[in-house]
Amino acid sequence: MAGAKLTDTQVSKTKGKDKPYKLSDGGGLFLYVTPAGGKFWRWQYRFQGKPQLLSVGEYPLMSLKESRIEHQRWQGVVPEVGSLTLHRFRRTYITMLLRSGLDLATVQRYAGHSDLASTMRYLRPESAVETQDRISAIVWE
């Protein structure tokens, strides 16, 4: 069944195994399943000839249908930024996630960063100030 698309039933019934594994949905989009049972939508693609990995969302917060929509949206973005450096592409991605209203911890997880400094270095100055303001508001509430 090479090339078969995932179904909602397959995704919901997927359980963790001894090692992490992937369930492909086609076009580089796949569900990454951790041993603890965590499910993450990821997209594997090539950027400037190098393999890249983009976290699309976490299941069940992002459904199969939503992940496909997000995947299609990103497929349109990557060719447009072909002349950009990877740093600028990641900066655009992180800024877009923050502007979509996601909290900073979620953005860090999607970007694959373990600390705030790693995420902050990809932001434009105005985005960094906006993010610092959001962090200050959380810390001082």
Secondary structure, DSSP 8 states (H G I E B T S, - for coil): -TT----HHHHHH----SS-EEEEEETTEEEEE-TT--EEEEEEEEETTEEEEEEEEEETTS-HHHHHHHHHHHHHHHHHTTTS-HHHHHHHHHHHHHHTT--HHHHHHHHT-SSHHHHHTTS-HHHHHHHHHHHHHHHT-
